[in-house]
Amino acid sequence: MTGVKIDGIEVAKSIKVKVAEIVNDLKSKGISPCLATVLVGDNPASATYVRNKHKAWKKLEF
């Protein structure tokens, strides 16, 4: 069995492009999508994860 090399950066780019298409389609229909998260507890790793998700959303510039 041979391995398959996956380029994570390229995969991430393609996901961002698809998300942008979906968001723009929704906006054209008068729907303003947003990101909502729920953080339970005081786990620093979870807080970092949520913070990074919000940063990523803002970078998409919607």
HTML snippet that shows the backbone in 3Dmol.js (N, CA, C, O; Angstrom):
<script src="https://3Dmol.org/build/3Dmol-min.js"></script>
<div id="view" style="width:600px;height:400px;position:relative"></div>
<script>
const pdb = `
ATOM      1  N   MET A   1       0.847  -1.179   0.000  1.00  0.00           N
ATOM      2  CA  MET A   1       0.000   0.000   0.000  1.00  0.00           C
ATOM      3  C   MET A   1       0.893   1.243   0.000  1.00  0.00           C
ATOM      4  O   MET A   1       1.799   1.371   0.824  1.00  0.00           O
ATOM      5  N   THR A   2       0.625   2.144  -0.927  1.00  0.00           N
ATOM      6  CA  THR A   2       1.420   3.363  -1.009  1.00  0.00           C
ATOM      7  C   THR A   2       0.670   4.526  -0.377  1.00  0.00           C
ATOM      8  O   THR A   2      -0.560   4.569  -0.371  1.00  0.00           O
ATOM      9  N   GLY A   3       1.428   5.447   0.143  1.00  0.00           N
ATOM     10  CA  GLY A   3       0.828   6.626   0.760  1.00  0.00           C
ATOM     11  C   GLY A   3       0.495   7.688  -0.273  1.00  0.00           C
ATOM     12  O   GLY A   3       1.031   7.703  -1.381  1.00  0.00           O
ATOM     13  N   VAL A   4      -0.389   8.555   0.118  1.00  0.00           N
ATOM     14  CA  VAL A   4      -0.776   9.668  -0.734  1.00  0.00           C
ATOM     15  C   VAL A   4      -0.399  10.955  -0.010  1.00  0.00           C
ATOM     16  O   VAL A   4      -0.808  11.181   1.129  1.00  0.00           O
ATOM     17  N   LYS A   5       0.373  11.783  -0.674  1.00  0.00           N
ATOM     18  CA  LYS A   5       0.773  13.050  -0.083  1.00  0.00           C
ATOM     19  C   LYS A   5      -0.343  14.071  -0.296  1.00  0.00           C
ATOM     20  O   LYS A   5      -0.813  14.280  -1.414  1.00  0.00           O
ATOM     21  N   ILE A   6      -0.750  14.695   0.793  1.00  0.00           N
ATOM     22  CA  ILE A   6      -1.800  15.707   0.731  1.00  0.00           C
ATOM     23  C   ILE A   6      -1.177  17.054   1.084  1.00  0.00           C
ATOM     24  O   ILE A   6      -0.519  17.188   2.115  1.00  0.00           O
ATOM     25  N   ASP A   7      -1.385  18.033   0.237  1.00  0.00           N
ATOM     26  CA  ASP A   7      -0.882  19.381   0.480  1.00  0.00           C
ATOM     27  C   ASP A   7      -1.938  20.143   1.276  1.00  0.00           C
ATOM     28  O   ASP A   7      -2.920  20.632   0.717  1.00  0.00           O
ATOM     29  N   GLY A   8      -1.725  20.233   2.571  1.00  0.00           N
ATOM     30  CA  GLY A   8      -2.696  20.870   3.462  1.00  0.00           C
ATOM     31  C   GLY A   8      -2.967  22.319   3.127  1.00  0.00           C
ATOM     32  O   GLY A   8      -4.093  22.793   3.277  1.00  0.00           O
ATOM     33  N   ILE A   9      -1.950  23.026   2.677  1.00  0.00           N
ATOM     34  CA  ILE A   9      -2.126  24.436   2.330  1.00  0.00           C
ATOM     35  C   ILE A   9      -3.060  24.570   1.133  1.00  0.00           C
ATOM     36  O   ILE A   9      -3.935  25.436   1.121  1.00  0.00           O
ATOM     37  N   GLU A  10      -2.880  23.723   0.135  1.00  0.00           N
ATOM     38  CA  GLU A  10      -3.753  23.762  -1.043  1.00  0.00           C
ATOM     39  C   GLU A  10      -5.178  23.347  -0.689  1.00  0.00           C
ATOM     40  O   GLU A  10      -6.137  23.928  -1.196  1.00  0.00           O
ATOM     41  N   VAL A  11      -5.317  22.358   0.166  1.00  0.00           N
ATOM     42  CA  VAL A  11      -6.653  21.931   0.602  1.00  0.00           C
ATOM     43  C   VAL A  11      -7.343  23.080   1.323  1.00  0.00           C
ATOM     44  O   VAL A  11      -8.515  23.359   1.071  1.00  0.00           O
ATOM     45  N   ALA A  12      -6.622  23.747   2.219  1.00  0.00           N
ATOM     46  CA  ALA A  12      -7.189  24.877   2.960  1.00  0.00           C
ATOM     47  C   ALA A  12      -7.615  25.993   2.012  1.00  0.00           C
ATOM     48  O   ALA A  12      -8.677  26.590   2.191  1.00  0.00           O
ATOM     49  N   LYS A  13      -6.790  26.276   1.006  1.00  0.00           N
ATOM     50  CA  LYS A  13      -7.133  27.315   0.031  1.00  0.00           C
ATOM     51  C   LYS A  13      -8.420  26.975  -0.703  1.00  0.00           C
ATOM     52  O   LYS A  13      -9.279  27.836  -0.895  1.00  0.00           O
ATOM     53  N   SER A  14      -8.551  25.716  -1.113  1.00  0.00           N
ATOM     54  CA  SER A  14      -9.751  25.327  -1.854  1.00  0.00           C
ATOM     55  C   SER A  14     -10.990  25.394  -0.970  1.00  0.00           C
ATOM     56  O   SER A  14     -12.072  25.739  -1.443  1.00  0.00           O
ATOM     57  N   ILE A  15     -10.838  25.069   0.305  1.00  0.00           N
ATOM     58  CA  ILE A  15     -11.966  25.173   1.234  1.00  0.00           C
ATOM     59  C   ILE A  15     -12.365  26.636   1.401  1.00  0.00           C
ATOM     60  O   ILE A  15     -13.553  26.957   1.402  1.00  0.00           O
ATOM     61  N   LYS A  16     -11.388  27.521   1.540  1.00  0.00           N
ATOM     62  CA  LYS A  16     -11.685  28.950   1.700  1.00  0.00           C
ATOM     63  C   LYS A  16     -12.395  29.505   0.472  1.00  0.00           C
ATOM     64  O   LYS A  16     -13.308  30.321   0.599  1.00  0.00           O
ATOM     65  N   VAL A  17     -11.983  29.072  -0.710  1.00  0.00           N
ATOM     66  CA  VAL A  17     -12.638  29.519  -1.939  1.00  0.00           C
ATOM     67  C   VAL A  17     -14.088  29.059  -1.947  1.00  0.00           C
ATOM     68  O   VAL A  17     -14.983  29.832  -2.288  1.00  0.00           O
ATOM     69  N   LYS A  18     -14.325  27.815  -1.577  1.00  0.00           N
ATOM     70  CA  LYS A  18     -15.694  27.282  -1.563  1.00  0.00           C
ATOM     71  C   LYS A  18     -16.551  28.015  -0.536  1.00  0.00           C
ATOM     72  O   LYS A  18     -17.702  28.350  -0.812  1.00  0.00           O
ATOM     73  N   VAL A  19     -15.992  28.264   0.650  1.00  0.00           N
ATOM     74  CA  VAL A  19     -16.733  28.994   1.683  1.00  0.00           C
ATOM     75  C   VAL A  19     -17.071  30.398   1.181  1.00  0.00           C
ATOM     76  O   VAL A  19     -18.184  30.880   1.391  1.00  0.00           O
ATOM     77  N   ALA A  20     -16.124  31.051   0.525  1.00  0.00           N
ATOM     78  CA  ALA A  20     -16.366  32.391  -0.013  1.00  0.00           C
ATOM     79  C   ALA A  20     -17.509  32.371  -1.023  1.00  0.00           C
ATOM     80  O   ALA A  20     -18.349  33.271  -1.025  1.00  0.00           O
ATOM     81  N   GLU A  21     -17.548  31.364  -1.871  1.00  0.00           N
ATOM     82  CA  GLU A  21     -18.629  31.239  -2.851  1.00  0.00           C
ATOM     83  C   GLU A  21     -19.974  31.086  -2.158  1.00  0.00           C
ATOM     84  O   GLU A  21     -20.954  31.726  -2.540  1.00  0.00           O
ATOM     85  N   ILE A  22     -20.016  30.243  -1.146  1.00  0.00           N
ATOM     86  CA  ILE A  22     -21.265  30.011  -0.416  1.00  0.00           C
ATOM     87  C   ILE A  22     -21.715  31.280   0.291  1.00  0.00           C
ATOM     88  O   ILE A  22     -22.890  31.642   0.238  1.00  0.00           O
ATOM     89  N   VAL A  23     -20.778  31.957   0.955  1.00  0.00           N
ATOM     90  CA  VAL A  23     -21.110  33.185   1.680  1.00  0.00           C
ATOM     91  C   VAL A  23     -21.594  34.261   0.715  1.00  0.00           C
ATOM     92  O   VAL A  23     -22.586  34.936   0.992  1.00  0.00           O
ATOM     93  N   ASN A  24     -20.917  34.427  -0.400  1.00  0.00           N
ATOM     94  CA  ASN A  24     -21.337  35.435  -1.373  1.00  0.00           C
ATOM     95  C   ASN A  24     -22.705  35.119  -1.946  1.00  0.00           C
ATOM     96  O   ASN A  24     -23.498  36.029  -2.190  1.00  0.00           O
ATOM     97  N   ASP A  25     -22.994  33.848  -2.163  1.00  0.00           N
ATOM     98  CA  ASP A  25     -24.314  33.444  -2.642  1.00  0.00           C
ATOM     99  C   ASP A  25     -25.382  33.790  -1.610  1.00  0.00           C
ATOM    100  O   ASP A  25     -26.440  34.316  -1.955  1.00  0.00           O
ATOM    101  N   LEU A  26     -25.100  33.492  -0.343  1.00  0.00           N
ATOM    102  CA  LEU A  26     -26.057  33.824   0.712  1.00  0.00           C
ATOM    103  C   LEU A  26     -26.266  35.330   0.813  1.00  0.00           C
ATOM    104  O   LEU A  26     -27.396  35.793   0.961  1.00  0.00           O
ATOM    105  N   LYS A  27     -25.182  36.091   0.733  1.00  0.00           N
ATOM    106  CA  LYS A  27     -25.287  37.549   0.818  1.00  0.00           C
ATOM    107  C   LYS A  27     -26.124  38.109  -0.324  1.00  0.00           C
ATOM    108  O   LYS A  27     -26.876  39.065  -0.135  1.00  0.00           O
ATOM    109  N   SER A  28     -25.997  37.518  -1.504  1.00  0.00           N
ATOM    110  CA  SER A  28     -26.777  37.988  -2.649  1.00  0.00           C
ATOM    111  C   SER A  28     -28.267  37.744  -2.442  1.00  0.00           C
ATOM    112  O   SER A  28     -29.104  38.359  -3.103  1.00  0.00           O
ATOM    113  N   LYS A  29     -28.588  36.843  -1.522  1.00  0.00           N
ATOM    114  CA  LYS A  29     -29.982  36.539  -1.193  1.00  0.00           C
ATOM    115  C   LYS A  29     -30.440  37.278   0.059  1.00  0.00           C
ATOM    116  O   LYS A  29     -31.530  37.024   0.573  1.00  0.00           O
ATOM    117  N   GLY A  30     -29.599  38.198   0.551  1.00  0.00           N
ATOM    118  CA  GLY A  30     -29.968  38.986   1.723  1.00  0.00           C
ATOM    119  C   GLY A  30     -29.703  38.305   3.051  1.00  0.00           C
ATOM    120  O   GLY A  30     -30.203  38.747   4.086  1.00  0.00           O
ATOM    121  N   ILE A  31     -28.927  37.243   3.035  1.00  0.00           N
ATOM    122  CA  ILE A  31     -28.607  36.507   4.259  1.00  0.00           C
ATOM    123  C   ILE A  31     -27.168  36.834   4.639  1.00  0.00           C
ATOM    124  O   ILE A  31     -26.257  36.703   3.821  1.00  0.00           O
ATOM    125  N   SER A  32     -26.966  37.262   5.889  1.00  0.00           N
ATOM    126  CA  SER A  32     -25.617  37.598   6.362  1.00  0.00           C
ATOM    127  C   SER A  32     -25.104  36.503   7.288  1.00  0.00           C
ATOM    128  O   SER A  32     -25.445  36.488   8.470  1.00  0.00           O
ATOM    129  N   PRO A  33     -24.297  35.595   6.773  1.00  0.00           N
ATOM    130  CA  PRO A  33     -23.773  34.526   7.619  1.00  0.00           C
ATOM    131  C   PRO A  33     -22.772  35.068   8.634  1.00  0.00           C
ATOM    132  O   PRO A  33     -22.116  36.084   8.408  1.00  0.00           O
ATOM    133  N   CYS A  34     -22.676  34.369   9.745  1.00  0.00           N
ATOM    134  CA  CYS A  34     -21.714  34.755  10.771  1.00  0.00           C
ATOM    135  C   CYS A  34     -21.187  33.490  11.437  1.00  0.00           C
ATOM    136  O   CYS A  34     -21.700  32.393  11.216  1.00  0.00           O
ATOM    137  N   LEU A  35     -20.167  33.661  12.243  1.00  0.00           N
ATOM    138  CA  LEU A  35     -19.583  32.548  12.973  1.00  0.00           C
ATOM    139  C   LEU A  35     -19.966  32.689  14.435  1.00  0.00           C
ATOM    140  O   LEU A  35     -19.728  33.734  15.041  1.00  0.00           O
ATOM    141  N   ALA A  36     -20.547  31.666  14.999  1.00  0.00           N
ATOM    142  CA  ALA A  36     -20.884  31.650  16.422  1.00  0.00           C
ATOM    143  C   ALA A  36     -20.200  30.449  17.055  1.00  0.00           C
ATOM    144  O   ALA A  36     -20.206  29.354  16.492  1.00  0.00           O
ATOM    145  N   THR A  37     -19.619  30.654  18.211  1.00  0.00           N
ATOM    146  CA  THR A  37     -18.953  29.568  18.921  1.00  0.00           C
ATOM    147  C   THR A  37     -19.410  29.552  20.367  1.00  0.00           C
ATOM    148  O   THR A  37     -19.833  30.572  20.912  1.00  0.00           O
ATOM    149  N   VAL A  38     -19.319  28.394  20.974  1.00  0.00           N
ATOM    150  CA  VAL A  38     -19.630  28.232  22.393  1.00  0.00           C
ATOM    151  C   VAL A  38     -18.409  27.611  23.042  1.00  0.00           C
ATOM    152  O   VAL A  38     -17.941  26.552  22.623  1.00  0.00           O
ATOM    153  N   LEU A  39     -17.906  28.260  24.044  1.00  0.00           N
ATOM    154  CA  LEU A  39     -16.738  27.772  24.768  1.00  0.00           C
ATOM    155  C   LEU A  39     -17.186  27.392  26.171  1.00  0.00           C
ATOM    156  O   LEU A  39     -17.693  28.225  26.922  1.00  0.00           O
ATOM    157  N   VAL A  40     -16.992  26.128  26.513  1.00  0.00           N
ATOM    158  CA  VAL A  40     -17.403  25.623  27.820  1.00  0.00           C
ATOM    159  C   VAL A  40     -16.157  25.281  28.623  1.00  0.00           C
ATOM    160  O   VAL A  40     -15.286  24.554  28.146  1.00  0.00           O
ATOM    161  N   GLY A  41     -16.073  25.797  29.821  1.00  0.00           N
ATOM    162  CA  GLY A  41     -14.937  25.494  30.678  1.00  0.00           C
ATOM    163  C   GLY A  41     -13.783  26.452  30.476  1.00  0.00           C
ATOM    164  O   GLY A  41     -13.892  27.444  29.755  1.00  0.00           O
ATOM    165  N   ASP A  42     -12.670  26.136  31.129  1.00  0.00           N
ATOM    166  CA  ASP A  42     -11.500  27.010  31.121  1.00  0.00           C
ATOM    167  C   ASP A  42     -10.280  26.355  30.480  1.00  0.00           C
ATOM    168  O   ASP A  42      -9.148  26.629  30.877  1.00  0.00           O
ATOM    169  N   ASN A  43     -10.500  25.507  29.510  1.00  0.00           N
ATOM    170  CA  ASN A  43      -9.388  24.823  28.863  1.00  0.00           C
ATOM    171  C   ASN A  43      -8.672  25.795  27.923  1.00  0.00           C
ATOM    172  O   ASN A  43      -9.269  26.255  26.950  1.00  0.00           O
ATOM    173  N   PRO A  44      -7.404  26.114  28.195  1.00  0.00           N
ATOM    174  CA  PRO A  44      -6.679  27.061  27.347  1.00  0.00           C
ATOM    175  C   PRO A  44      -6.575  26.610  25.888  1.00  0.00           C
ATOM    176  O   PRO A  44      -6.618  27.440  24.980  1.00  0.00           O
ATOM    177  N   ALA A  45      -6.442  25.323  25.662  1.00  0.00           N
ATOM    178  CA  ALA A  45      -6.357  24.820  24.287  1.00  0.00           C
ATOM    179  C   ALA A  45      -7.663  25.071  23.543  1.00  0.00           C
ATOM    180  O   ALA A  45      -7.650  25.425  22.364  1.00  0.00           O
ATOM    181  N   SER A  46      -8.779  24.890  24.221  1.00  0.00           N
ATOM    182  CA  SER A  46     -10.079  25.148  23.598  1.00  0.00           C
ATOM    183  C   SER A  46     -10.244  26.627  23.288  1.00  0.00           C
ATOM    184  O   SER A  46     -10.767  26.992  22.235  1.00  0.00           O
ATOM    185  N   ALA A  47      -9.800  27.477  24.204  1.00  0.00           N
ATOM    186  CA  ALA A  47      -9.887  28.922  23.984  1.00  0.00           C
ATOM    187  C   ALA A  47      -9.042  29.325  22.778  1.00  0.00           C
ATOM    188  O   ALA A  47      -9.462  30.161  21.978  1.00  0.00           O
ATOM    189  N   THR A  48      -7.876  28.745  22.647  1.00  0.00           N
ATOM    190  CA  THR A  48      -7.010  29.029  21.500  1.00  0.00           C
ATOM    191  C   THR A  48      -7.671  28.570  20.207  1.00  0.00           C
ATOM    192  O   THR A  48      -7.635  29.283  19.204  1.00  0.00           O
ATOM    193  N   TYR A  49      -8.269  27.391  20.225  1.00  0.00           N
ATOM    194  CA  TYR A  49      -8.958  26.857  19.051  1.00  0.00           C
ATOM    195  C   TYR A  49     -10.065  27.812  18.602  1.00  0.00           C
ATOM    196  O   TYR A  49     -10.169  28.143  17.421  1.00  0.00           O
ATOM    197  N   VAL A  50     -10.887  28.248  19.551  1.00  0.00           N
ATOM    198  CA  VAL A  50     -11.994  29.148  19.232  1.00  0.00           C
ATOM    199  C   VAL A  50     -11.455  30.486  18.718  1.00  0.00           C
ATOM    200  O   VAL A  50     -11.969  31.024  17.738  1.00  0.00           O
ATOM    201  N   ARG A  51     -10.440  31.017  19.365  1.00  0.00           N
ATOM    202  CA  ARG A  51      -9.842  32.283  18.940  1.00  0.00           C
ATOM    203  C   ARG A  51      -9.318  32.165  17.503  1.00  0.00           C
ATOM    204  O   ARG A  51      -9.503  33.077  16.698  1.00  0.00           O
ATOM    205  N   ASN A  52      -8.676  31.062  17.190  1.00  0.00           N
ATOM    206  CA  ASN A  52      -8.151  30.863  15.836  1.00  0.00           C
ATOM    207  C   ASN A  52      -9.261  30.736  14.800  1.00  0.00           C
ATOM    208  O   ASN A  52      -9.098  31.182  13.664  1.00  0.00           O
ATOM    209  N   LYS A  53     -10.379  30.137  15.173  1.00  0.00           N
ATOM    210  CA  LYS A  53     -11.514  30.038  14.249  1.00  0.00           C
ATOM    211  C   LYS A  53     -12.050  31.427  13.926  1.00  0.00           C
ATOM    212  O   LYS A  53     -12.370  31.722  12.774  1.00  0.00           O
ATOM    213  N   HIS A  54     -12.147  32.281  14.944  1.00  0.00           N
ATOM    214  CA  HIS A  54     -12.630  33.644  14.719  1.00  0.00           C
ATOM    215  C   HIS A  54     -11.639  34.448  13.876  1.00  0.00           C
ATOM    216  O   HIS A  54     -12.055  35.234  13.025  1.00  0.00           O
ATOM    217  N   LYS A  55     -10.345  34.265  14.097  1.00  0.00           N
ATOM    218  CA  LYS A  55      -9.331  34.943  13.281  1.00  0.00           C
ATOM    219  C   LYS A  55      -9.450  34.501  11.822  1.00  0.00           C
ATOM    220  O   LYS A  55      -9.381  35.323  10.909  1.00  0.00           O
ATOM    221  N   ALA A  56      -9.627  33.212  11.618  1.00  0.00           N
ATOM    222  CA  ALA A  56      -9.753  32.687  10.252  1.00  0.00           C
ATOM    223  C   ALA A  56     -10.981  33.267   9.565  1.00  0.00           C
ATOM    224  O   ALA A  56     -10.931  33.609   8.383  1.00  0.00           O
ATOM    225  N   TRP A  57     -12.075  33.379  10.295  1.00  0.00           N
ATOM    226  CA  TRP A  57     -13.310  33.937   9.734  1.00  0.00           C
ATOM    227  C   TRP A  57     -13.083  35.394   9.324  1.00  0.00           C
ATOM    228  O   TRP A  57     -13.504  35.816   8.247  1.00  0.00           O
ATOM    229  N   LYS A  58     -12.416  36.156  10.191  1.00  0.00           N
ATOM    230  CA  LYS A  58     -12.152  37.566   9.883  1.00  0.00           C
ATOM    231  C   LYS A  58     -11.230  37.712   8.673  1.00  0.00           C
ATOM    232  O   LYS A  58     -11.383  38.652   7.893  1.00  0.00           O
ATOM    233  N   LYS A  59     -10.285  36.804   8.509  1.00  0.00           N
ATOM    234  CA  LYS A  59      -9.368  36.866   7.368  1.00  0.00           C
ATOM    235  C   LYS A  59     -10.090  36.646   6.043  1.00  0.00           C
ATOM    236  O   LYS A  59      -9.609  37.072   4.993  1.00  0.00           O
ATOM    237  N   LEU A  60     -11.225  35.991   6.089  1.00  0.00           N
ATOM    238  CA  LEU A  60     -11.985  35.768   4.862  1.00  0.00           C
ATOM    239  C   LEU A  60     -12.641  37.060   4.377  1.00  0.00           C
ATOM    240  O   LEU A  60     -13.140  37.120   3.254  1.00  0.00           O
ATOM    241  N   GLU A  61     -12.642  38.098   5.223  1.00  0.00           N
ATOM    242  CA  GLU A  61     -13.107  39.440   4.869  1.00  0.00           C
ATOM    243  C   GLU A  61     -14.527  39.474   4.331  1.00  0.00           C
ATOM    244  O   GLU A  61     -14.776  39.964   3.229  1.00  0.00           O
ATOM    245  N   PHE A  62     -15.427  38.962   5.096  1.00  0.00           N
ATOM    246  CA  PHE A  62     -16.828  39.027   4.692  1.00  0.00           C
ATOM    247  C   PHE A  62     -17.491  40.190   5.368  1.00  0.00           C
ATOM    248  O   PHE A  62     -18.682  40.426   5.164  1.00  0.00           O
TER     249      PHE A  62
END
`;
const viewer = $3Dmol.createViewer("view");
viewer.addModel(pdb, "pdb");
viewer.setStyle({}, {cartoon: {color: "spectrum"}});
viewer.zoomTo();
viewer.render();
</script>
